[in-house]
Amino acid sequence: MHRIFVAQELKKMLEYKANFIVGIIGFLLGQITNIVFIWLIFEQIPDLKGWSINQIVFIYGFSLIPKGLDHLLFDNLWAVGHFIVRRGDFDKYLTRPVNTLFHVMVERLQIDALGELIMGIALICVTVFKVSIEWSPIKVILILIVIPFATLIYTGIKIATAALAFWIKRSGNVTYMFYMVNDFAKYPVTIYNNTVRGIITYIIPFAFTAFYPAKYILTGSNPLYNIGMTVVMAVILMGIGICVWNRGIKAYESAGS
């Protein structure tokens, strides 16, 4: 069923090829701007709290992979908070013999997210040979495991905040407020004070989508925490998101005349 949804969405997008291409280019340009900003900083300082420019660019590139995957596959959740609930459009999901959350999540494919994924992969490829990573079969397996779970941290937060719309009708701004925190996680959390570090590690744990998994890749240190806690956070946030969603459906009132 997911494959059918994806195929139909691709057909719609490819009807307007220019829009498709411009969307990808736009995201690429946005990420290039951020990389230029990092480069300008390191023109003035040799390292940042012990992190070299290559290590920071590697962490930044890694951060774009789970974010890009969530953006590509599950971006339709934004529409729930912005207008699907407010306009009563959620009715259609309740009349179909498919789980409502699954249907909303896979209904739309956000192809411009390829810009994030391409940039993330490119940054990793450029820096991976400059940061002295010690590779092993176990490390490769853990990386393949951690990326989907890092993606689910984004998805779990998006589900929970989007579902608030069932009560407050429009929760897009709440989702956006939470998402703004992920910008802190694109850099080593050790450069922040204890308050910021605590927020992005344990309250809105975007640090586990980028810094901690990337730290394990770079240093090989403490996989139980750097990888294991990413899995734990993903399971907790997805559980919270699904619970909030299921309770929210019971509060859904459709739209008045």
C-alpha positions as a LaTeX table, in Angstrom:
\begin{tabular}{lrrr}
\hline
Residue & $x$ (\AA) & $y$ (\AA) & $z$ (\AA) \\
\hline
Met1 & 0.00 & 0.00 & 0.00 \\
His2 & 2.85 & 2.35 & 0.82 \\
Arg3 & 4.37 & 1.61 & $-2.59$ \\
Ile4 & 1.06 & 2.54 & $-4.29$ \\
Phe5 & 0.88 & 5.85 & $-2.43$ \\
Val6 & 4.46 & 6.67 & $-3.39$ \\
Ala7 & 3.89 & 5.77 & $-7.05$ \\
Gln8 & 0.81 & 7.99 & $-7.29$ \\
Glu9 & 2.56 & 10.91 & $-5.59$ \\
Leu10 & 5.52 & 10.63 & $-7.98$ \\
Lys11 & 3.16 & 10.74 & $-10.96$ \\
Lys12 & 1.63 & 13.97 & $-9.66$ \\
Met13 & 5.00 & 15.57 & $-8.99$ \\
Leu14 & 6.52 & 14.68 & $-12.32$ \\
Glu15 & 3.63 & 16.43 & $-14.06$ \\
Tyr16 & 5.38 & 19.67 & $-13.08$ \\
Lys17 & 9.04 & 18.86 & $-13.64$ \\
Ala18 & 10.29 & 22.45 & $-13.23$ \\
Asn19 & 8.71 & 22.75 & $-9.79$ \\
Phe20 & 10.21 & 19.38 & $-8.86$ \\
Ile21 & 13.74 & 20.48 & $-9.85$ \\
Val22 & 13.47 & 23.97 & $-8.31$ \\
Gly23 & 12.37 & 22.47 & $-4.99$ \\
Ile24 & 15.46 & 20.24 & $-4.80$ \\
Ile25 & 17.79 & 23.07 & $-5.87$ \\
Gly26 & 16.23 & 25.39 & $-3.27$ \\
Phe27 & 17.00 & 22.99 & $-0.42$ \\
Leu28 & 20.54 & 22.46 & $-1.74$ \\
Leu29 & 21.16 & 26.22 & $-1.77$ \\
Gly30 & 19.84 & 26.56 & 1.77 \\
Gln31 & 22.28 & 23.94 & 3.04 \\
Ile32 & 25.18 & 25.48 & 1.07 \\
Thr33 & 24.51 & 28.77 & 2.88 \\
Asn34 & 24.87 & 27.01 & 6.24 \\
Ile35 & 28.15 & 25.39 & 5.17 \\
Val36 & 29.53 & 28.77 & 4.10 \\
Phe37 & 28.61 & 30.10 & 7.54 \\
Ile38 & 30.58 & 27.28 & 9.22 \\
Trp39 & 33.55 & 27.94 & 6.94 \\
Leu40 & 33.51 & 31.66 & 7.82 \\
Ile41 & 33.61 & 30.81 & 11.53 \\
Phe42 & 36.60 & 28.50 & 11.09 \\
Glu43 & 38.44 & 31.12 & 9.11 \\
Gln44 & 38.78 & 32.93 & 12.45 \\
Ile45 & 39.32 & 30.01 & 14.85 \\
Pro46 & 41.27 & 26.72 & 14.42 \\
Asp47 & 38.76 & 24.54 & 16.29 \\
Leu48 & 35.58 & 24.77 & 18.35 \\
Lys49 & 35.86 & 23.22 & 21.82 \\
Gly50 & 38.24 & 20.63 & 20.37 \\
Trp51 & 36.17 & 19.88 & 17.26 \\
Ser52 & 37.82 & 20.52 & 13.89 \\
Ile53 & 36.00 & 21.93 & 10.88 \\
Asn54 & 36.00 & 18.51 & 9.17 \\
Gln55 & 34.42 & 16.88 & 12.22 \\
Ile56 & 31.76 & 19.58 & 12.49 \\
Val57 & 30.94 & 19.36 & 8.78 \\
Phe58 & 30.70 & 15.57 & 9.16 \\
Ile59 & 28.25 & 15.98 & 12.06 \\
Tyr60 & 26.29 & 18.55 & 10.06 \\
Gly61 & 26.15 & 16.22 & 7.05 \\
Phe62 & 25.03 & 13.30 & 9.19 \\
Ser63 & 22.28 & 15.44 & 10.73 \\
Leu64 & 20.74 & 15.95 & 7.29 \\
Ile65 & 20.24 & 12.21 & 6.68 \\
Pro66 & 17.55 & 11.41 & 9.32 \\
Lys67 & 16.01 & 14.84 & 8.89 \\
Gly68 & 15.88 & 14.39 & 5.13 \\
Leu69 & 14.37 & 10.88 & 5.41 \\
Asp70 & 11.63 & 12.13 & 7.72 \\
His71 & 11.04 & 15.10 & 5.40 \\
Leu72 & 10.88 & 12.80 & 2.37 \\
Leu73 & 8.59 & 10.13 & 3.81 \\
Phe74 & 6.43 & 11.70 & 6.52 \\
Asp75 & 6.14 & 15.41 & 5.76 \\
Asn76 & 2.37 & 15.23 & 5.32 \\
Leu77 & 2.07 & 15.37 & 9.12 \\
Trp78 & 2.70 & 19.13 & 8.85 \\
Ala79 & $-0.60$ & 19.43 & 6.95 \\
Val80 & $-2.48$ & 17.93 & 9.92 \\
Gly81 & $-1.39$ & 20.79 & 12.15 \\
His82 & $-1.90$ & 23.47 & 9.52 \\
Phe83 & $-5.23$ & 22.72 & 7.82 \\
Ile84 & $-6.37$ & 19.07 & 7.62 \\
Val85 & $-8.05$ & 19.12 & 11.05 \\
Arg86 & $-9.11$ & 22.77 & 10.96 \\
Arg87 & $-10.96$ & 22.40 & 7.65 \\
Gly88 & $-12.52$ & 19.04 & 8.50 \\
Asp89 & $-10.49$ & 17.26 & 5.82 \\
Phe90 & $-9.56$ & 14.58 & 8.36 \\
Asp91 & $-13.02$ & 13.07 & 7.78 \\
Lys92 & $-11.77$ & 11.24 & 4.70 \\
Tyr93 & $-9.19$ & 9.31 & 6.74 \\
Leu94 & $-11.87$ & 8.14 & 9.16 \\
Thr95 & $-14.03$ & 6.72 & 6.34 \\
Arg96 & $-11.32$ & 4.52 & 4.86 \\
Pro97 & $-10.33$ & 1.02 & 6.07 \\
Val98 & $-6.74$ & 2.07 & 6.76 \\
Asn99 & $-5.09$ & 3.16 & 10.00 \\
Thr100 & $-5.43$ & 6.95 & 10.06 \\
Leu101 & $-1.88$ & 7.66 & 11.18 \\
Phe102 & $-0.38$ & 5.35 & 8.57 \\
His103 & $-2.57$ & 6.90 & 5.87 \\
Val104 & $-1.60$ & 10.47 & 6.75 \\
Met105 & 2.09 & 9.66 & 7.02 \\
Val106 & 2.46 & 7.88 & 3.66 \\
Glu107 & $-0.05$ & 9.83 & 1.61 \\
Arg108 & 2.50 & 12.35 & 0.38 \\
Leu109 & 6.13 & 12.11 & $-0.71$ \\
Gln110 & 8.13 & 15.33 & $-0.32$ \\
Ile111 & 10.65 & 15.02 & $-3.14$ \\
Asp112 & 12.41 & 18.33 & $-2.45$ \\
Ala113 & 13.83 & 16.58 & 0.62 \\
Leu114 & 16.26 & 14.97 & $-1.81$ \\
Gly115 & 18.14 & 18.27 & $-1.61$ \\
Glu116 & 18.83 & 17.62 & 2.08 \\
Leu117 & 19.78 & 14.00 & 1.49 \\
Ile118 & 22.09 & 14.81 & $-1.42$ \\
Met119 & 23.85 & 17.53 & 0.58 \\
Gly120 & 24.15 & 15.31 & 3.66 \\
Ile121 & 25.67 & 12.43 & 1.70 \\
Ala122 & 28.00 & 14.83 & $-0.17$ \\
Leu123 & 29.30 & 16.39 & 3.08 \\
Ile124 & 29.92 & 12.98 & 4.61 \\
Cys125 & 31.74 & 11.81 & 1.48 \\
Val126 & 33.93 & 14.93 & 1.42 \\
Thr127 & 34.94 & 14.70 & 5.09 \\
Val128 & 34.92 & 10.97 & 5.87 \\
Phe129 & 38.52 & 10.50 & 4.74 \\
Lys130 & 39.73 & 13.56 & 6.65 \\
Val131 & 38.55 & 12.61 & 10.14 \\
Ser132 & 40.43 & 9.33 & 10.73 \\
Ile133 & 37.47 & 7.02 & 11.33 \\
Glu134 & 38.29 & 3.47 & 12.39 \\
Trp135 & 35.86 & 1.22 & 10.54 \\
Ser136 & 34.66 & $-2.21$ & 11.63 \\
Pro137 & 31.74 & $-4.48$ & 10.64 \\
Ile138 & 30.03 & $-3.75$ & 13.97 \\
Lys139 & 30.29 & 0.00 & 13.43 \\
Val140 & 28.76 & $-0.27$ & 9.96 \\
Ile141 & 25.88 & $-2.39$ & 11.30 \\
Leu142 & 25.21 & 0.06 & 14.15 \\
Ile143 & 25.19 & 2.98 & 11.70 \\
Leu144 & 22.61 & 1.20 & 9.52 \\
Ile145 & 20.52 & 0.53 & 12.62 \\
Val146 & 20.75 & 4.01 & 14.12 \\
Ile147 & 19.73 & 6.03 & 11.04 \\
Pro148 & 16.09 & 4.77 & 10.94 \\
Phe149 & 15.75 & 5.32 & 14.70 \\
Ala150 & 17.23 & 8.82 & 14.43 \\
Thr151 & 14.64 & 9.49 & 11.73 \\
Leu152 & 11.84 & 8.28 & 14.03 \\
Ile153 & 12.83 & 10.88 & 16.65 \\
Tyr154 & 11.81 & 13.55 & 14.15 \\
Thr155 & 8.68 & 11.61 & 13.22 \\
Gly156 & 7.61 & 10.98 & 16.82 \\
Ile157 & 7.90 & 14.67 & 17.71 \\
Lys158 & 6.02 & 15.61 & 14.56 \\
Ile159 & 3.20 & 13.13 & 15.27 \\
Ala160 & 2.75 & 14.35 & 18.86 \\
Thr161 & 2.75 & 18.06 & 17.99 \\
Ala162 & 0.58 & 17.61 & 14.86 \\
Ala163 & $-1.96$ & 15.65 & 16.92 \\
Leu164 & $-2.46$ & 18.65 & 19.21 \\
Ala165 & $-4.56$ & 20.04 & 16.36 \\
Phe166 & $-7.34$ & 17.63 & 17.36 \\
Trp167 & $-7.81$ & 19.84 & 20.43 \\
Ile168 & $-6.55$ & 23.28 & 19.40 \\
Lys169 & $-7.47$ & 22.96 & 15.67 \\
Arg170 & $-4.18$ & 24.38 & 14.41 \\
Ser171 & $-0.84$ & 23.21 & 15.78 \\
Gly172 & 1.55 & 23.89 & 12.89 \\
Asn173 & 3.26 & 26.66 & 14.85 \\
Val174 & 3.84 & 24.29 & 17.77 \\
Thr175 & 5.50 & 21.77 & 15.45 \\
Tyr176 & 7.60 & 24.54 & 13.95 \\
Met177 & 8.67 & 25.75 & 17.41 \\
Phe178 & 9.88 & 22.26 & 18.32 \\
Tyr179 & 11.58 & 21.82 & 14.96 \\
Met180 & 13.59 & 25.01 & 15.36 \\
Val181 & 15.44 & 23.29 & 18.20 \\
Asn182 & 16.98 & 20.81 & 15.74 \\
Asp183 & 19.29 & 23.56 & 14.47 \\
Phe184 & 21.23 & 23.27 & 17.74 \\
Ala185 & 21.76 & 19.54 & 17.14 \\
Lys186 & 23.66 & 20.08 & 13.88 \\
Tyr187 & 26.74 & 21.04 & 15.89 \\
Pro188 & 28.58 & 19.38 & 18.82 \\
Val189 & 26.41 & 19.72 & 21.93 \\
Thr190 & 29.57 & 20.24 & 23.99 \\
Ile191 & 29.80 & 23.82 & 22.70 \\
Tyr192 & 26.57 & 24.77 & 24.53 \\
Asn193 & 25.93 & 25.49 & 28.19 \\
Asn194 & 24.36 & 22.86 & 30.44 \\
Thr195 & 20.82 & 24.20 & 30.02 \\
Val196 & 20.80 & 24.06 & 26.23 \\
Arg197 & 22.62 & 20.72 & 26.28 \\
Gly198 & 20.02 & 19.25 & 28.63 \\
Ile199 & 17.10 & 20.48 & 26.51 \\
Ile200 & 18.38 & 19.08 & 23.20 \\
Thr201 & 19.52 & 15.83 & 24.81 \\
Tyr202 & 16.68 & 14.84 & 27.13 \\
Ile203 & 13.66 & 17.13 & 26.60 \\
Ile204 & 13.57 & 17.68 & 22.84 \\
Pro205 & 16.27 & 15.11 & 22.05 \\
Phe206 & 17.41 & 16.16 & 18.60 \\
Ala207 & 21.01 & 15.65 & 19.74 \\
Phe208 & 20.37 & 11.92 & 19.26 \\
Thr209 & 19.52 & 12.49 & 15.61 \\
Ala210 & 22.97 & 13.84 & 14.82 \\
Phe211 & 25.67 & 14.55 & 17.40 \\
Tyr212 & 25.66 & 11.37 & 19.47 \\
Pro213 & 25.48 & 8.89 & 16.56 \\
Ala214 & 28.06 & 10.96 & 14.65 \\
Lys215 & 30.28 & 11.08 & 17.75 \\
Tyr216 & 30.26 & 7.28 & 17.85 \\
Ile217 & 31.18 & 7.12 & 14.16 \\
Leu218 & 34.01 & 9.61 & 14.62 \\
Thr219 & 35.46 & 8.29 & 17.88 \\
Gly220 & 34.02 & 4.80 & 18.39 \\
Ser221 & 33.29 & 5.76 & 21.99 \\
Asn222 & 30.42 & 4.57 & 24.19 \\
Pro223 & 28.12 & 2.88 & 21.64 \\
Leu224 & 25.75 & 1.86 & 24.45 \\
Tyr225 & 24.92 & 5.52 & 25.06 \\
Asn226 & 25.52 & 7.15 & 21.68 \\
Ile227 & 23.62 & 4.50 & 19.71 \\
Gly228 & 21.53 & 2.80 & 22.40 \\
Met229 & 20.00 & 6.02 & 23.71 \\
Thr230 & 19.10 & 7.05 & 20.16 \\
Val231 & 17.05 & 3.85 & 19.88 \\
Val232 & 15.49 & 4.41 & 23.32 \\
Met233 & 14.55 & 8.03 & 22.56 \\
Ala234 & 13.02 & 7.03 & 19.22 \\
Val235 & 10.87 & 4.32 & 20.85 \\
Ile236 & 9.74 & 6.67 & 23.63 \\
Leu237 & 8.86 & 9.54 & 21.28 \\
Met238 & 7.04 & 7.30 & 18.80 \\
Gly239 & 5.11 & 5.79 & 21.71 \\
Ile240 & 4.16 & 9.25 & 23.00 \\
Gly241 & 3.25 & 10.41 & 19.50 \\
Ile242 & 0.98 & 7.41 & 18.83 \\
Cys243 & $-0.73$ & 7.76 & 22.23 \\
Val244 & $-1.39$ & 11.48 & 21.70 \\
Trp245 & $-2.66$ & 10.76 & 18.18 \\
Asn246 & $-5.08$ & 8.02 & 19.31 \\
Arg247 & $-6.46$ & 10.19 & 22.12 \\
Gly248 & $-6.73$ & 13.14 & 19.76 \\
Ile249 & $-8.86$ & 11.24 & 17.27 \\
Lys250 & $-11.48$ & 10.79 & 20.01 \\
Ala251 & $-11.56$ & 14.59 & 20.41 \\
Tyr252 & $-11.90$ & 15.29 & 16.68 \\
Glu253 & $-15.05$ & 17.28 & 15.91 \\
Ser254 & $-14.90$ & 17.69 & 12.11 \\
Ala255 & $-15.86$ & 21.14 & 10.75 \\
Gly256 & $-18.96$ & 23.25 & 11.32 \\
Ser257 & $-20.95$ & 25.07 & 8.65 \\
\hline
\end{tabular}
